[in-house]
Amino acid sequence: QVQLVESGGGLVQPGGSLRLSCAASGSILSIDVMGWYRQAPGKQRELVAVMNSGGRTTYAASVKGRFTISRDNAKNTVYLQMDSLKPEDTAVYYCRRWLSNSAVKYDYWGQGTQVTVSS
């Protein structure tokens, strides 16, 4: 059974930084896609950043230049470095790992970690 456990959320002032971590336990492959999503109150869950196994990244326009996704395959962990945080970044952040090919298919989500940006 695979578990994704996020950490690093909290309360930060506007302009501050946080680093989220998502550690995977269980049988998971380093060739998968890793991503961060977020959901603010009353809004739909949205993609924040994605990184594939080759290191290619995609960011939401609202976070480009401020957030950086990275992965450490040796630790089975994906990170989200968030800088220049704004109040509109307040949300529950979820990590996701998924893979779909002819041999293997899975799609796992973490339980979420709260990020609140407020003075």
Salt bridges, closest charged atoms under 4 A:
ASP32 OD1 - ARG71 NH2 3.09
ASP32 OD2 - ARG97 NE 2.88
GLU46 OE2 - ARG38 NE 2.67
ASP89 OD1 - ARG38 NH1 2.97
ASP89 OD2 - ARG66 NH1 2.76
ASP107 OD2 - ARG96 NH2 2.81
